[in-house]
Amino acid sequence: MNIIPCGQTGSLLIGRPHDILITGYGGRTVNRLRLFSAWASKDFDMKIFNDGDYFKAVDEKIKSETISKILYPSDSKEIGKELRLVQEYFLVACSVRDIIRIYQKDNTGFDQLHEKVAIQLNDTHPALTVAELMRILVDENSLEWEKAWNITTKTLGYTNHTLLSEALETWPVSIVKRVVPRHLQIIYEINRRFIDRIKEKFGENSAPLISKMSIIQEGAIK
């Protein structure tokens, strides 16, 4: 079970694991598919309940559990976009936390993480895994940035299923800042270092490349 902090309000979500056993070819191997459901850290607010507003007292519980009950909410409105980002971070945070927990049972430190663990990002939905793993290594385990980045890049892989722009997720900075503010800081730093490498390699010809390759959109929004 994982307890996940989410957003500037400091709300806590409980990630409850559910294992689905999948039999391998010939029935001699059983693999585990672990999924997570979202639960509120408390069932209801006793103070609001005692004041007589019974529906509002369980509002937080309902909102929390909605995270894993609704698949692909419409992102035509900002509230839908925010819910999608919360869903993606929730599943990323639970999965990475669980992976680190299992790894640390038999290992001390993170020098061998990339040798014992391979995390494959299937399309853009789990992309926050990069920032989440960096956060755990730098903030929670006090690794230097360069060492943490080296471990992260060796541990993570990425599969891109299409190059169509409409299929590649982008997020308004305002929503990312509201939902996962620390991750936005990490993304900015990753991007800054990446742009510095482009400038170093291409010099005065780097401006067009930066515009195309920056993680944070450069210039006016199209």
Sequence and secondary structure as in RCSB ss.txt:
>XXXX:A:sequence
MNIIPCGQTGSLLIGRPHDILITGYGGRTVNRLRLFSAWASKDFDMKIFNDGDYFKAVDEKIKSETISKILYPSD
SKEIGKELRLVQEYFLVACSVRDIIRIYQKDNTGFDQLHEKVAIQLNDTHPALTVAELMRILVDENSLEWEKAWN
ITTKTLGYTNHTLLSEALETWPVSIVKRVVPRHLQIIYEINRRFIDRIKEKFGENSAPLISKMSIIQEGAIK
>XXXX:A:secstr
 EEEEETTTTEEEEEEEEEEEEE GGGS EEEEEEEEEEESSS  HHHHHTT HHHHTHHHHHHHHTTTSSS   
SSHHHHHHHHHHHHHHHHHHHHHHHHHHHHH SSSTTHHHH  EEEESSTTTTHHHHHHHIIIIIT   HHHHHH
HHHHHEEEE     GGGS    HHHHHHH HHHHHHHHHHHHHHHHHHHHHHGGG HHHHHHH SS  SS  
